[in-house]
Amino acid sequence: MNILPAIDLCGGQVVRLYKGDYNQKTVYSDDPAAYARSFREAGAEYLHLVDLDGAKAGEAVNLPLISKVIRESGLKVEVGGGIRTEETIKQYLDIGVLRVILGTIAITDRAFLERMVNTYGEKIAVGVDIRDGMVATHGWTETTSVSVRDFCDYLEKIGVKTIICTDISKDGAMAGTNRDLYRMLKNEYSLQTVASGGVSSLDDVRALAEMDIYGAILGKALYTGDVNLADAVRIAKGEMK
């Protein structure tokens, strides 16, 4: 299993938002590239990066900064946040992003999603945000009538390779991740599933690694110190119990 430490970018800084509120943010660093390098030094190979400014603006606001993060850290970076056009996708891929994550638009414009998957293949990942078994959109503010199973059936059918699946009820709650959800996805689909939301202990990392799912994102637990990144990486690789 791969561990993906997370960086949220806002105003050129590494931040965490409280319940998605841009006015309630904690700043952790003014140097995202240095922060990413520290992840690499702890053994990480991947980085989950969200451009919060881009999510608000609908374009690649932090492109030069993200390019610097990729160049200086050497990490394999997946990027999400406001990716709504092919031009933005091209901009990210041109600077060396491993894959771009399509969120709301993957639900609201399936023709666009299918076109991008046909054009860019495994470079296109899809964010699957779940509330009570249903897919949520628009920054979690709207819940659709599309079930997680129906959506994943569709994504698998059109050739999507990787999904980033978040149980919204678990995100940031530090109460453990939804192991049943990820076990179901692993057992029923060929999709590479990245678990997101509530991975708050090394026990969570261990449980997900034992399922042999593709990846797990470490966010809040990393910033609070509840999870040591180097230990999480070793557990994910089977080098530590």
C-alpha positions, 0 to 999 in steps of 0.5 A: 500500500502507498501512503500519501501525505496531504498538503492543502495549499492556500495563499502559498501556504500549507494550511488546514481548514476547519470544516472547509471554512476558508476563514478558519484556517491553521497555517503550518508552513510558508514553504510547501516545497520544504514541507514536501521534502520532509515527507520524502525524507520520512520515506514517502513516495507520493503526495496528495495535494489540494489547491484550495485557491484553485478550488475556489477560482476554478483554475490552476492558481498555484501552478508555479508553486506546485511545479516547485514542490514537484521539482524539489521534493521528487515526490509523485504528486496527485492534484485536486481542487477546481480542475474543470477544464482540459486546459487545466489538466494539460497545465498540470500534466505539463509540470509533471503531475502524476494524476489530476483528480476530477471531483464534482465535474465527474458527476455533473459532466460525464461526457467531459469525464469520459473524454478526459479518460479516453484522452489521458487514461490513468492520468485522470483520477476521480474523487468519490466523496461519500455521505451515507452511501451517496456521492456528494458534490460541490465541496460536500454541500450537496448530496446526489441520488447516485450511490457509491456502488452505481458510481464506481460501476460507471467509473470502472466501465469507462476505464477510470483507474484510480479513485480517491474515496472519502467518507465525509463523516470520518474526515478530520474527526480523528475517530478512525476510517471506514474500513467496511467501505474500503474493504467493499471497494477492494473486494468488488472493484478493480479500481485503485482505491485511495482511502481518505478521511479518518485515517487517524492511527497506525492501527488504521494504516495497518488495517488498510494495508492488510486489505491491500488497497492501493493507498491511504491519505494522511491528513490531520493525523499527520499534522497533529502528530498522532501518526508518525509518517515514517512508521506509517510508510514502514507499515504500509510496505510491510516492513513494520508490524 
